[in-house]
């Protein structure tokens, strides 16, 4: 029988033993178990990490949202505080501007009284002769002018201080307004950031988000800045009421002082009118008496001249008798008693003529003096009449000071005539109609 055999061929590689094979299988099993254990641990750790990171991320986002909400609340709170201060500044600026405008209008109205007083002084400077006196009315009108000028300076100073205060308030208002706008912008920006979430479409990675922005400051610096702005506004508002009150008090004080001085000046002018009228009436009475006395003096001079002429004829008669008796001849030319009587008569008549001539000269001199004084009285009467009319026109001119805000107030001419009659005490001197 035949035998068949198989030719076997082995790979030219190193063969391992069964023991090594079992060891390798065991090693692979152990490694697989370790890898599975590691994978399980990694999966467990990954799950724990996911949960922890989700929780931490959610809490971080929640805390960030709460921080943004608190920041928005703080900004709104400070904005409300500063907005109230801003409203106070607006009100104070408005009220102070109104007071300043009222003071400026009061200051402008003083130009009217000054022109009236200047016209009054110019008018009263037109008085004539002895009526150019530094009387009480002149003094009071000049005092009124001094008060007006002092009121002008005082009101101008108050307006200047009010303008300076308004400038500072407007500057503070601008700063506070910018502060409010910045806070509104910051609140709007934080609200938009609070509205963002992880599913928003406009989120992305940024190059360096944790950097400090340029010109940034710390929270403490910001808080101090806000408090300083609030304190700055409070400091500027502290004395605003006092300035407004000073403007009002200054206007009222100036108006009261001017009104009292105007009344005092008008009283002195009326008093001066009364005194001038009384002096004029006195001079008119003196003029009338002087005229009567001058007429009597003229009559007396004529009587004295007639008496002198009579005595001249008697002297001529006596002298003629003496001269004719001197023509006697012989022993008849003697100094008899008739001659002595004629000589005595001549001496008496000469003395009488001398005395009459002296009295005539004295009477004429007295008449000339009375005539000269009457002329002075006429001139003084004219001056007093002119002064009286000047003071009446000045008093009428001052009525412009009472026509509203020193405006011209038209009056009824008939009423003004009656008023002037009363002022000049002419009721008894004007014929009744």
C-alpha positions as CSV (number, residue, x, y, z in Angstrom):
1,X,0.0,0.0,0.0
2,X,1.2,3.4,-0.7
3,X,1.7,6.3,1.8
4,X,0.9,9.9,1.1
5,X,2.6,12.8,2.9
6,X,2.0,16.6,3.0
7,X,4.7,19.0,2.5
8,X,4.5,21.7,5.2
9,X,5.9,25.1,4.9
10,X,6.3,27.6,7.8
11,X,6.5,31.3,7.6
12,X,9.9,32.6,8.2
13,X,8.8,34.4,11.3
14,X,9.5,33.8,14.9
15,X,6.9,31.7,16.6
16,X,5.9,32.3,20.2
17,X,5.1,29.8,22.7
18,X,1.7,29.0,24.0
19,X,2.6,30.5,27.3
20,X,3.5,33.7,25.6
21,X,0.3,33.5,23.6
22,X,-1.7,33.2,26.7
23,X,0.2,35.9,28.3
24,X,-0.4,38.2,25.3
25,X,-4.2,37.4,25.4
26,X,-4.2,38.1,29.1
27,X,-2.3,41.4,28.5
28,X,-4.8,42.4,25.8
29,X,-7.7,41.6,28.1
30,X,-6.2,43.6,30.9
31,X,-5.4,46.6,28.7
32,X,-9.0,46.5,27.3
33,X,-10.3,46.4,30.8
34,X,-8.1,49.3,31.8
35,X,-9.1,51.3,28.7
36,X,-12.8,50.6,29.4
37,X,-12.3,51.6,33.0
38,X,-10.6,54.8,31.9
39,X,-13.3,55.5,29.3
40,X,-15.9,55.0,32.0
41,X,-14.1,57.3,34.4
42,X,-13.6,59.9,31.6
43,X,-17.3,59.7,30.7
44,X,-18.2,60.1,34.4
45,X,-15.8,63.0,34.8
46,X,-17.0,64.6,31.6
47,X,-20.6,64.3,32.7
48,X,-19.7,65.9,36.0
49,X,-17.6,68.6,34.3
50,X,-20.5,69.4,31.9
51,X,-22.9,69.7,34.8
52,X,-20.5,71.7,36.8
53,X,-19.5,74.0,34.0
54,X,-23.2,74.5,33.0
55,X,-24.1,75.3,36.5
56,X,-21.1,77.6,36.9
57,X,-21.8,79.3,33.5
58,X,-25.5,79.8,34.4
59,X,-24.6,81.2,37.8
60,X,-21.9,83.4,36.3
61,X,-24.4,84.7,33.7
62,X,-27.1,85.1,36.4
63,X,-24.7,87.1,38.6
64,X,-23.6,89.2,35.6
65,X,-27.2,89.9,34.8
66,X,-27.9,90.8,38.4
67,X,-24.8,93.0,38.3
68,X,-26.0,94.7,35.2
69,X,-29.5,95.1,36.7
70,X,-28.0,96.6,39.9
71,X,-25.8,98.9,37.8
72,X,-28.8,100.0,35.8
73,X,-30.8,100.6,39.0
74,X,-27.9,102.6,40.4
75,X,-27.5,104.6,37.3
76,X,-31.2,105.3,37.2
77,X,-31.2,106.3,40.9
78,X,-28.3,108.7,40.4
79,X,-29.9,110.0,37.2
80,X,-33.1,110.7,39.0
81,X,-31.2,112.6,41.7
82,X,-29.2,114.6,39.2
83,X,-32.3,115.1,37.1
84,X,-34.1,116.7,40.1
85,X,-31.1,118.9,40.7
86,X,-31.1,119.7,37.0
87,X,-34.8,120.7,37.2
88,X,-34.0,122.9,40.2
89,X,-31.2,124.6,38.3
90,X,-33.6,125.2,35.4
91,X,-36.2,126.7,37.7
92,X,-33.5,128.9,39.4
93,X,-32.1,130.0,36.1
94,X,-35.6,130.9,34.9
95,X,-36.5,132.8,38.1
96,X,-33.1,134.5,38.3
97,X,-33.4,135.5,34.7
98,X,-36.9,137.0,35.3
99,X,-35.5,138.9,38.3
100,X,-32.6,140.1,36.3
101,X,-34.9,141.2,33.4
102,X,-37.1,143.0,35.8
103,X,-34.1,144.7,37.4
104,X,-32.8,145.7,33.9
105,X,-36.3,147.1,33.0
106,X,-36.2,149.1,36.3
107,X,-32.7,150.3,35.4
108,X,-33.9,151.4,31.9
109,X,-36.9,153.2,33.4
110,X,-34.5,155.4,35.4
111,X,-33.4,157.1,32.3
112,X,-36.8,158.8,32.1
113,X,-36.7,160.4,35.6
114,X,-33.1,161.4,35.0
115,X,-34.0,163.3,31.9
116,X,-37.0,164.9,33.6
117,X,-34.8,166.0,36.6
118,X,-32.2,167.3,34.2
119,X,-34.9,169.2,32.4
120,X,-36.2,170.5,35.7
121,X,-32.8,171.7,36.8
122,X,-32.2,173.3,33.4
123,X,-35.6,175.0,33.5
124,X,-35.1,176.3,37.1
125,X,-31.6,177.6,36.0
126,X,-33.5,179.9,33.7
127,X,-34.7,181.9,36.6
128,X,-33.7,185.6,36.6
129,X,-32.0,188.0,38.9
130,X,-32.4,187.4,42.6
131,X,-34.6,184.4,42.0
132,X,-31.4,182.4,41.2
133,X,-31.2,181.0,44.7
134,X,-30.0,177.7,46.2
135,X,-33.4,177.0,47.7
136,X,-34.8,173.9,49.3
137,X,-36.4,172.8,46.1
138,X,-33.1,172.9,44.2
139,X,-31.5,170.9,47.0
140,X,-34.2,168.3,47.0
141,X,-34.1,167.9,43.2
142,X,-30.4,167.5,43.3
143,X,-30.8,164.9,46.1
144,X,-33.3,163.2,43.9
145,X,-30.8,163.1,41.1
146,X,-28.1,161.7,43.5
147,X,-30.6,159.0,44.6
148,X,-31.3,158.1,40.9
149,X,-27.6,157.9,40.1
150,X,-27.0,155.8,43.2
151,X,-30.0,153.5,42.3
152,X,-28.5,153.2,38.8
153,X,-25.1,152.1,40.2
154,X,-26.7,149.7,42.7
155,X,-29.1,148.1,40.2
156,X,-26.2,147.8,37.7
157,X,-24.1,146.1,40.3
158,X,-26.9,143.7,41.2
159,X,-27.5,142.9,37.5
160,X,-23.8,142.2,37.0
161,X,-23.7,139.8,39.9
162,X,-26.9,138.1,38.6
163,X,-25.3,137.8,35.2
164,X,-22.2,136.2,36.7
165,X,-24.4,133.8,38.7
166,X,-26.4,133.0,35.6
167,X,-23.2,132.2,33.7
168,X,-22.1,129.8,36.4
169,X,-25.5,128.2,36.6
170,X,-25.6,127.7,32.9
171,X,-22.2,126.1,33.0
172,X,-23.3,123.8,35.8
173,X,-26.5,123.1,33.9
174,X,-24.5,122.1,30.8
175,X,-22.3,119.8,32.9
176,X,-25.3,118.2,34.6
177,X,-27.1,117.8,31.3
178,X,-24.0,116.0,29.8
179,X,-23.9,113.8,33.0
180,X,-27.6,112.9,32.5
181,X,-27.1,112.2,28.8
182,X,-24.1,110.0,29.6
183,X,-26.1,108.1,32.2
184,X,-29.0,107.7,29.8
185,X,-26.6,106.4,27.2
186,X,-25.0,104.0,29.8
187,X,-28.4,102.7,30.9
188,X,-29.5,102.1,27.3
189,X,-26.2,100.3,26.6
190,X,-26.5,98.2,29.7
191,X,-30.1,97.4,28.9
192,X,-29.1,96.2,25.5
193,X,-26.3,94.1,27.0
194,X,-28.8,92.7,29.5
195,X,-31.1,91.7,26.6
196,X,-28.4,89.6,25.0
197,X,-28.2,85.8,25.6
198,X,-26.1,82.9,24.3
199,X,-28.5,82.4,21.4
200,X,-28.2,86.0,20.2
201,X,-27.1,86.4,16.6
202,X,-24.7,89.3,17.1
203,X,-22.3,87.7,19.6
204,X,-18.8,86.7,18.7
205,X,-15.2,86.3,20.1
206,X,-13.4,89.6,20.7
207,X,-9.6,90.2,20.5
208,X,-9.1,91.5,24.0
209,X,-12.4,91.9,25.9
210,X,-10.9,92.0,29.4
211,X,-8.7,95.0,28.7
212,X,-9.2,98.3,30.5
213,X,-10.8,100.7,28.0
214,X,-9.0,103.9,27.2
215,X,-9.9,106.8,29.6
216,X,-11.6,104.4,31.9
217,X,-11.8,105.0,35.7
218,X,-12.5,103.0,38.8
219,X,-15.9,102.7,40.4
220,X,-14.8,104.7,43.4
221,X,-13.6,107.5,41.1
222,X,-16.9,107.4,39.3
223,X,-18.9,107.6,42.5
224,X,-16.8,110.5,43.8
225,X,-17.3,112.3,40.4
226,X,-21.1,111.9,40.6
227,X,-21.2,113.1,44.2
228,X,-18.9,116.0,43.3
229,X,-21.3,117.0,40.4
230,X,-24.2,116.8,42.8
231,X,-22.3,118.9,45.4
232,X,-21.3,121.4,42.7
233,X,-24.9,122.0,41.7
234,X,-25.9,122.3,45.4
235,X,-23.2,124.8,46.0
236,X,-24.3,126.9,43.1
237,X,-27.9,126.7,44.1
238,X,-27.1,127.6,47.7
239,X,-26.9,131.4,47.2
240,X,-29.2,131.8,44.2
241,X,-32.3,132.5,46.4
242,X,-30.3,135.2,48.2
243,X,-29.3,136.8,44.9
244,X,-32.9,136.8,43.7
245,X,-34.1,138.2,47.0
246,X,-31.3,140.9,46.8
247,X,-32.5,141.9,43.3
248,X,-36.1,142.2,44.5
249,X,-35.2,144.1,47.7
250,X,-32.9,146.3,45.7
251,X,-35.6,147.2,43.2
252,X,-38.2,147.8,45.9
253,X,-35.8,149.8,48.0
254,X,-34.7,151.9,45.1
255,X,-38.3,152.5,44.0
256,X,-39.4,153.5,47.6
257,X,-36.4,155.8,48.1
258,X,-37.1,157.4,44.7
259,X,-40.8,157.8,45.4
260,X,-40.3,159.3,48.8
261,X,-37.7,161.7,47.4
262,X,-40.0,162.6,44.5
263,X,-42.8,163.4,46.9
264,X,-40.3,165.4,49.1
265,X,-39.1,167.3,46.0
266,X,-42.6,168.0,44.8
267,X,-43.6,169.2,48.3
268,X,-40.6,171.6,48.3
269,X,-41.5,172.8,44.8
270,X,-45.1,173.4,45.9
271,X,-43.8,175.1,49.0
272,X,-41.5,177.2,46.9
273,X,-44.4,178.1,44.6
274,X,-46.4,179.2,47.6
275,X,-43.6,181.3,49.0
276,X,-42.9,182.8,45.6
277,X,-46.6,183.6,45.2
278,X,-46.8,185.1,48.7
279,X,-43.7,187.2,48.0
280,X,-45.2,188.2,44.6
281,X,-48.5,189.2,46.2
282,X,-46.5,191.1,48.9
283,X,-44.5,192.9,46.2
284,X,-47.7,193.7,44.3
285,X,-49.2,195.2,47.4
286,X,-46.0,197.2,48.0
287,X,-46.1,198.3,44.4
288,X,-49.6,199.5,44.7
289,X,-48.9,201.3,48.0
290,X,-45.7,202.7,46.4
291,X,-47.7,203.9,43.4
292,X,-50.2,205.7,45.7
293,X,-47.4,207.2,47.7
294,X,-45.6,208.4,44.5
295,X,-48.8,210.0,43.4
296,X,-49.1,211.8,46.7
297,X,-45.5,212.7,46.5
298,X,-46.0,214.3,43.1
299,X,-49.0,216.2,44.4
300,X,-46.9,217.4,47.4
301,X,-44.0,218.5,45.1
302,X,-46.4,220.4,43.0
303,X,-47.9,222.1,46.1
304,X,-44.4,222.9,47.4
305,X,-43.4,224.4,44.0
306,X,-46.6,226.4,44.0
307,X,-45.8,227.6,47.5
308,X,-42.2,228.4,46.4
309,X,-43.6,230.5,43.5
310,X,-45.9,232.3,45.9
311,X,-43.0,233.0,48.2
312,X,-40.9,234.1,45.3
313,X,-43.5,236.7,44.4
314,X,-43.6,237.9,48.0
315,X,-39.8,238.1,48.1
316,X,-39.8,240.0,44.9
317,X,-42.4,242.4,46.4
318,X,-40.3,243.0,49.6
319,X,-37.1,243.4,47.7
320,X,-38.7,245.8,45.2
321,X,-40.0,247.9,48.1
322,X,-36.6,248.0,49.7
323,X,-35.0,249.0,46.4
324,X,-37.6,251.6,45.6
325,X,-37.3,253.1,49.2
326,X,-33.6,253.4,48.6
327,X,-34.4,256.0,46.0
328,X,-35.5,258.5,48.7
329,X,-33.6,261.7,48.9
330,X,-32.0,263.8,51.6
331,X,-32.7,263.0,55.2
332,X,-35.7,260.9,54.2
333,X,-33.3,258.1,53.3
334,X,-33.3,256.8,56.9
335,X,-33.4,253.3,58.4
336,X,-36.8,253.6,59.8
337,X,-39.0,250.9,61.3
338,X,-40.5,250.1,57.8
339,X,-37.0,249.5,56.5
340,X,-36.2,247.1,59.3
341,X,-39.6,245.3,58.9
342,X,-38.9,245.0,55.1
343,X,-35.4,243.6,55.8
344,X,-36.9,241.1,58.3
345,X,-39.5,240.1,55.7
346,X,-36.8,239.6,53.1
347,X,-34.8,237.4,55.4
348,X,-37.8,235.4,56.4
349,X,-38.9,235.0,52.8
350,X,-35.4,234.0,51.8
351,X,-35.3,231.5,54.6
352,X,-38.7,230.2,53.7
353,X,-37.6,229.8,50.0
354,X,-34.5,228.0,51.1
355,X,-36.5,225.6,53.3
356,X,-39.0,225.1,50.5
357,X,-36.3,224.5,48.0
358,X,-34.6,222.0,50.4
359,X,-38.0,220.3,51.0
360,X,-38.7,220.2,47.2
361,X,-35.2,218.7,46.6
362,X,-35.8,216.2,49.4
363,X,-39.2,215.3,48.0
364,X,-37.9,214.9,44.5
365,X,-35.0,212.8,45.8
366,X,-37.5,210.7,47.7
367,X,-39.7,210.4,44.6
368,X,-36.7,209.4,42.6
369,X,-35.8,206.8,45.2
370,X,-39.4,205.5,45.2
371,X,-39.4,205.4,41.5
372,X,-36.1,203.5,41.4
373,X,-37.4,201.2,44.1
374,X,-40.6,200.8,42.1
375,X,-38.6,199.8,39.1
376,X,-36.7,197.3,41.2
377,X,-40.0,196.0,42.5
378,X,-41.3,195.7,38.8
379,X,-38.1,193.8,37.9
380,X,-38.4,191.6,40.9
381,X,-42.1,191.0,40.2
382,X,-41.2,189.9,36.7
383,X,-38.5,187.7,38.0
384,X,-40.8,186.2,40.6
385,X,-43.6,185.7,38.0
386,X,-41.0,184.0,35.7
387,X,-39.8,181.9,38.6
388,X,-43.3,181.0,39.6
389,X,-44.2,179.9,36.0
390,X,-40.8,178.1,35.9
391,X,-41.6,176.1,39.1
392,X,-45.2,175.4,37.9
393,X,-43.8,174.1,34.5
394,X,-41.3,172.1,36.5
395,X,-44.0,170.7,38.6
396,X,-46.1,169.9,35.5
397,X,-43.0,168.4,33.9
398,X,-42.6,166.1,36.9
399,X,-46.1,164.6,36.2
400,X,-44.3,162.5,33.6
401,X,-42.7,160.6,36.5
402,X,-46.2,159.4,37.6
403,X,-47.4,158.2,34.2
404,X,-46.9,154.5,34.5
405,X,-43.3,153.5,34.1
406,X,-42.2,157.1,34.0
407,X,-44.1,157.6,30.7
408,X,-45.8,160.8,29.6
409,X,-49.2,161.1,31.0
410,X,-51.5,163.4,29.2
411,X,-53.8,165.6,31.4
412,X,-56.9,167.5,30.7
413,X,-55.9,171.2,30.0
414,X,-58.9,172.6,31.9
415,X,-58.1,170.4,34.9
416,X,-54.4,171.5,34.7
417,X,-55.6,175.2,34.6
418,X,-57.7,174.7,37.7
419,X,-54.8,172.9,39.3
420,X,-52.4,175.7,38.5
421,X,-54.9,178.3,39.9
422,X,-55.0,176.3,43.2
423,X,-51.2,175.9,43.3
424,X,-50.6,179.6,42.8
425,X,-53.3,180.8,45.2
426,X,-55.1,182.8,42.5
427,X,-58.6,181.9,43.4
428,X,-59.4,185.3,44.9
429,X,-57.5,187.2,42.2
430,X,-59.4,185.8,39.1
431,X,-62.7,187.4,38.4
432,X,-65.7,185.1,38.8
433,X,-67.5,184.2,35.6
